[in-house]
Amino acid sequence: MSVAGLPLIEKLKTRMHWHQARQKVIAENVANADTPGFKPRDVAEPQFDARGRTVGGNLQVARTAPGHLALDQARAGMSERNATRFEVRPSGNAVNLEEEMLRSAQNQSDYQLAASLYEKSLSMLRIATGRR
């Protein structure tokens, strides 16, 4: 069995990729803080089953009517947040910069934790196999 097939390693890799995608979305929210009518977005958190596999990753969306949006126009994995939690400016923009900065700092901290766990897991595997 390769190291890449271990559930813990796969979970940590998926988690780090999720944090990278989330940081990009947070940066887009901050960049559009002055755009009229812009609503902040967030990336849906990955879910895992008991065996460590990602749940819901292969969800198929059916276009049931010609008036529905095509999948190529959708942003995979992203969902709109409830934008009326704090303040909504007269332009209709709902980005709260303080909240976005807190989310960015928390996301960075969580990424560092996942990266550290990934590194330590690989180090333990090397020790267990006799390859330091």
N, C-alpha and C positions, 0 to 999 in steps of 0.2 A: 504494500500500500504506500502510495506516495504521501509526502507531507501535505500536499495541496488537497488531499481527499479527507483530511481529518476535520471533523465537525467544528472544533474550537477554532482552528486556523481559518476555516471558511467563514465562520461567523465574524471573526475579528476583521477579516479582509472586507467583508460586506459592510460591516459597521464603519470602517475607515472610508470606504467609497461613499457611503451615505453622508458622512460628515463633510467630505469634500464637496459633494453636490449641494448640501445644505448651505455651506459657506458661500457658494456661488449665488444661490438664491437670496441669501441675506444681503450680500453685496448689491445685487440688483434692486432690492427693496430700498436700500440706502441711496443708491444712485438715482432712483426715481422719486425721492422724497418731495421734490417740487413739481412733479408731473401732475397736472389736474386730473382727478378721477382715478388715479392709480390706487389699486388695492394690494396690500402686501400679500405675498405667498409664502408657503413653507413646503418642504418636501415630506411626504408621508414616511414615517419611520418603518424600517423593515421589521417583519415579524418572522419568527422561526417556529418550526414544529418541534416535537420531542426528539427527533433524530438530527436536528440541527440544520434542516433544509429551509430555505426561504419559502414562506407561505405567500401565495397570491402573486408570485412573480410571473406566472404564465397566464394571467387573466386575459381572456379574449373578449373584445368588445365587438358587438354586432351592430351594423348600421341598418336599422330597421325601416328607415324612410329616407327618401332622397333629400329631404330638407335638413337632415341631421349633419353635424359637422363630420368631416372626414378625419381619420386618425392622424394623418400627417399634419393636421393643424393643431392637434392636442399636444400638451406638454406632459410627457410620461412621468408618472410618479409625483406630480405636483398637485396641490389642492389649494383652493382659495381659503383664507382664514376669515373668521368673523371680524370684519374691519371696524366695527363700532364699539370696541371694548373701551378705548380711552378717548381719544379726540378725533374728530373729523373736521378738517379745515373747511372754510367756505368753498374752496375749489373742489371739494369732494375727495381729496387725498386723505388716506387713512394711515399713512406711515408715521409711526412714532419713533423718532431717532434714538431716544434713550432706550426704548424697549429693544430695538434692533441691535444696538451696541451690546446690551446685556446678553441677548441671544447669541451674538457673535462670539463674545468672550466665553460663554458656557459651551458653545459648540467647539471652540478651539481647545478648551480644557478636556472635554470628552474625547476629542480626537487624540490628544496626547496620551490619555489613559489607554485607549484602544491600541495605539501604536506601541506603547510600553508593554502592555500585556502580550501583544503579538511577538515583540522582540524577546521577551522572557520565555514565552512558550517555545519558540524556536531554539533558544539557548538550552532549555531543559531537554528538548528532543535530541540535540547534539550531544549533551552529556550522557543521556540514556543510551545512545548508540555508540558511544566511545569516540566520537569525533568532536574534539574541542576546537 
